[in-house]
Amino acid sequence: MINDNSYRQFYTLFGAYLNQDSDMWGDTLAEVVVSFKKDSTPRQLEATLVEIDKFKEEAGIHLGEIFHEAYGFDFNPILWGYSSTNHFFDDLKKILTA
């Protein structure tokens, strides 16, 4: 089930960094995520990558809808220039592992 308890790193990432105040951390997704990376331990970053895969698996074909229900009030990948939530997650993984 998708909730804050099963997605602790998402809670931090979307609750503190990728939200309506994200400009405090940077102007681009990469800048904001790099700020998150700097404030996270290697274990937390690995947990975030696991959560991305877990979320995608649990949401399945309804990824965009379920993501929007969970985080859409604070963050919408489409408004950041992504064609889909899946593309956003792919880019997020690249930034986190760079």
C-alpha positions in Angstrom: 0.0 0.0 0.0 1.3 3.4 -0.9 1.6 5.6 2.2 4.2 7.6 4.1 5.2 4.7 6.3 6.1 2.5 3.3 7.8 5.4 1.4 9.8 7.2 4.1 12.3 8.7 1.6 9.5 9.9 -0.7 8.0 11.6 2.3 11.3 13.5 2.7 12.0 14.1 -1.0 8.5 15.3 -1.8 7.6 16.8 1.6 10.7 18.8 2.0 12.4 19.3 -1.4 10.1 18.8 -4.4 7.1 20.8 -3.2 5.7 24.2 -3.6 8.8 25.7 -1.9 11.3 23.8 -4.1 12.9 27.1 -5.3 14.6 27.3 -1.9 16.7 24.3 -3.1 17.2 25.2 -6.7 15.7 26.3 -10.0 15.8 22.9 -11.8 14.9 19.4 -10.8 18.6 18.4 -10.9 19.5 21.3 -8.5 16.8 20.3 -6.1 17.6 16.6 -6.1 21.3 17.4 -5.7 20.4 19.3 -2.5 18.4 16.2 -1.3 21.4 14.0 -2.1 23.8 16.3 -0.1 21.5 16.0 2.9 21.1 12.2 2.6 23.3 9.3 3.6 24.3 6.7 1.1 21.8 4.3 2.8 19.0 6.9 2.4 19.8 7.4 -1.3 19.7 3.6 -1.9 16.4 3.5 0.0 15.1 6.2 -2.3 16.0 4.2 -5.4 14.3 1.1 -4.0 11.2 3.2 -3.3 11.1 4.4 -6.9 11.0 0.8 -8.2 8.6 -0.3 -5.5 6.2 2.6 -6.3 6.3 1.9 -10.0 5.6 -1.8 -9.3 2.8 -1.2 -6.9 1.1 1.5 -9.1 1.5 -0.5 -12.3 -0.3 1.0 -15.3 -1.9 3.6 -13.0 1.4 5.2 -12.1 0.6 8.7 -13.1 -2.8 8.7 -11.4 -1.6 7.1 -8.1 1.4 9.4 -8.0 -0.8 12.4 -8.5 -3.1 11.2 -5.7 -0.2 10.8 -3.3 2.0 13.8 -4.2 0.1 15.9 -6.8 -0.8 18.7 -4.4 2.9 19.5 -3.9 4.6 18.1 -7.1 3.4 17.4 -10.6 6.0 16.0 -13.0 4.1 17.4 -16.0 4.6 21.0 -14.7 8.3 20.3 -14.6 8.3 19.4 -18.3 8.0 15.6 -18.1 5.7 13.8 -20.5 4.8 11.2 -17.8 5.5 10.2 -14.2 7.5 7.2 -15.6 9.9 9.6 -17.4 10.2 11.7 -14.3 11.1 8.6 -12.3 13.7 7.6 -14.9 15.3 11.0 -14.7 15.2 11.1 -10.9 17.1 7.8 -10.8 19.7 9.2 -13.2 20.2 12.2 -11.0 20.3 10.2 -7.8 23.0 7.8 -9.2 25.1 10.5 -10.9 
